[in-house]
């Protein structure tokens, strides 16, 4: 029985972004961890259902955003990240050692992006709209940051540690990425209704579903 309890909390800590109430690990419970994955799915589904219920009390754009983001936030985007890593490795057509090295690489390659777009195109309308919103979010942010590049550069340097350029470069890249997402969120949050209308125009509802 103890292995089942350990396996459940191991699965929770491994596959959910929700803080695990009991952080434990036991090698003898690893097989039980896999068997507990359906229980993790129940947690994800329960949180998603709760978000759908809460969305009914919110403005429609905010409720839709909450429902679309909930399953990804609960799982920490782990499944999409793994899918994209595998696509990068497999599509590289390299030897086994090189593919394993690509799997461990934290960078996102061209094959991952292409496969992610193809995956989104094959999804239902709501999923394609979510992908379109993500593209609009990043493209608009890229244009703004490009126009404000001198100020953006100075801001990144100001919040990054000082030192030789090669030693602080990784931290500056990480800080630039964080500031990019933070600024885009601040810009688009009050414009959520505009984003909803734009995405609905880019990805219209099929005639048969109306």
C-alpha positions in Angstrom: 0.0 0.0 0.0 2.9 2.3 0.8 4.3 2.0 -2.7 0.9 3.0 -4.2 0.9 6.2 -2.0 4.5 6.9 -3.0 3.7 6.2 -6.6 0.8 8.7 -6.6 2.8 11.5 -5.1 5.7 10.7 -7.4 3.4 11.0 -10.4 2.0 14.2 -9.1 5.4 15.8 -8.6 6.6 14.5 -12.0 3.7 15.4 -14.3 1.9 18.4 -12.6 2.9 22.0 -12.1 0.7 22.1 -8.9 3.0 22.0 -5.9 3.1 18.5 -4.5 2.0 18.3 -0.8 4.4 15.4 -0.2 7.7 15.3 -2.0 8.9 11.7 -1.9 10.7 9.3 -4.1 11.1 5.5 -3.9 12.7 3.4 -6.6 10.5 0.5 -5.6 7.4 2.6 -6.4 8.4 3.6 -9.9 6.0 1.0 -11.5 3.2 2.2 -9.3 3.9 5.8 -10.5 3.0 4.8 -14.0 -0.2 3.1 -12.8 -1.2 6.3 -11.0 -1.1 8.4 -14.2 -4.9 8.2 -14.6 -5.3 9.7 -11.2 -3.1 12.6 -12.3 -5.4 12.9 -15.3 -8.4 13.1 -12.9 -6.7 16.0 -11.1 -6.1 17.8 -14.4 -9.7 17.2 -15.5 -11.0 18.4 -12.1 -9.1 21.6 -12.3 -10.2 22.1 -15.9 -13.8 21.5 -15.0 -13.5 24.0 -12.1 -12.1 26.6 -14.5 -15.0 26.0 -16.9 -17.4 26.6 -14.0 -15.6 29.7 -12.8 -15.5 31.0 -16.4 -19.3 31.2 -16.4 -19.0 34.0 -13.8 -16.4 35.9 -15.8 -16.6 38.0 -19.0 -16.6 35.7 -21.9 -13.1 36.6 -23.2 -11.5 36.1 -19.8 -13.4 32.9 -19.2 -12.3 31.5 -22.6 -8.7 32.5 -21.9 -8.9 30.7 -18.5 -10.4 27.5 -20.0 -7.8 27.4 -22.8 -4.8 28.0 -20.6 -5.9 25.8 -17.6 -4.7 22.3 -18.8 -1.4 23.7 -20.1 -0.7 25.6 -16.8 -1.6 22.6 -14.7 0.8 20.3 -16.5 3.5 23.0 -16.9 3.4 22.6 -20.7 5.4 19.4 -20.2 3.6 17.4 -23.0 4.1 20.0 -25.7 7.7 20.5 -24.6 8.4 16.8 -24.9 6.6 16.6 -28.2 8.7 19.4 -29.7 12.0 17.9 -28.3 11.2 14.6 -29.9 10.4 16.2 -33.2 13.7 18.1 -33.2 15.6 14.9 -32.4 13.8 12.5 -34.8 13.6 14.9 -37.8 17.3 15.7 -37.5 18.1 12.3 -39.1 21.4 12.1 -37.2 23.0 9.2 -35.4 21.7 8.0 -32.0 24.1 10.0 -29.9 23.4 13.2 -31.7 19.6 12.7 -31.3 20.1 12.1 -27.6 22.1 15.3 -27.3 19.4 17.2 -29.2 16.8 15.8 -26.8 18.7 17.3 -23.9 19.1 20.7 -25.6 16.9 23.3 -24.1 16.7 25.3 -27.3 13.7 25.1 -29.7 14.7 24.1 -33.3 13.0 24.7 -36.6 11.6 21.1 -36.8 9.9 21.6 -33.4 8.2 24.7 -34.5 7.1 23.2 -37.8 5.7 20.1 -36.2 4.0 22.2 -33.5 2.2 24.2 -36.2 1.2 21.1 -38.0 -0.2 19.6 -34.8 -2.1 22.8 -34.1 -3.6 22.8 -37.6 -5.0 19.3 -37.0 -6.7 20.3 -33.8 -10.3 21.5 -33.2 -11.1 25.1 -33.8 -10.5 26.2 -30.2 -7.0 24.7 -30.2 -6.1 26.4 -33.6 -7.4 29.7 -32.2 -5.2 29.2 -29.1 -2.2 28.7 -31.4 -3.1 31.7 -33.5 -3.3 33.8 -30.3 0.1 32.6 -29.3 1.5 33.6 -32.7 -0.1 37.0 -32.6 1.2 37.5 -29.1 4.8 36.7 -30.1 4.8 38.5 -33.5 3.4 41.7 -32.0 5.9 41.6 -29.2 8.7 41.0 -31.6 7.8 44.0 -33.6 7.5 46.2 -30.5 10.8 45.0 -29.1 12.5 45.5 -32.4 11.3 49.1 -32.6 12.4 49.7 -29.0 15.6 47.6 -29.3 18.0 50.3 -27.9 15.8 50.8 -24.8 15.2 47.0 -24.4 19.0 46.4 -24.5 19.7 49.0 -21.8 16.9 47.5 -19.7 18.3 44.0 -20.0 21.8 45.2 -19.1 20.4 47.1 -16.1 18.7 44.0 -14.6 21.5 41.6 -15.4 24.6 40.9 -13.3 27.8 42.7 -14.2 30.9 41.0 -15.5 32.7 39.7 -18.6 30.4 39.5 -21.6 30.7 35.8 -22.1 30.0 35.0 -18.5 26.8 37.1 -18.2 25.5 36.5 -21.8 23.3 33.5 -20.7 21.8 35.5 -17.9 21.1 38.4 -20.3 19.4 36.1 -22.8 17.2 34.7 -20.0 16.3 38.1 -18.7 15.5 39.4 -22.2 13.1 36.5 -22.7 11.5 37.1 -19.3 11.1 40.8 -20.0 9.7 40.1 -23.5 6.9 37.9 -22.1 6.2 40.2 -19.2 5.9 43.3 -21.4 3.7 41.5 -24.0 1.4 40.3 -21.2 1.1 43.8 -19.8 0.3 45.1 -23.3 -2.2 42.4 -24.3 -4.0 41.9 -21.0 -6.2 45.0 -21.3 -6.6 44.2 -25.0 -7.9 40.7 -24.5 -11.3 41.4 -26.3 -9.3 42.7 -29.3 -7.2 39.5 -29.3 -10.4 37.4 -29.2 -12.0 39.2 -32.2 -8.7 39.0 -34.1 -8.3 35.3 -33.5 -11.9 34.6 -34.4 -11.4 36.4 -37.7 -8.2 34.5 -38.4 -9.7 31.1 -37.5 -13.5 31.3 -38.2 -15.9 28.7 -36.8 -16.7 26.0 -39.5 -20.1 26.5 -41.1 -21.3 23.1 -39.9 -20.5 24.0 -36.3 -22.5 27.2 -36.3 
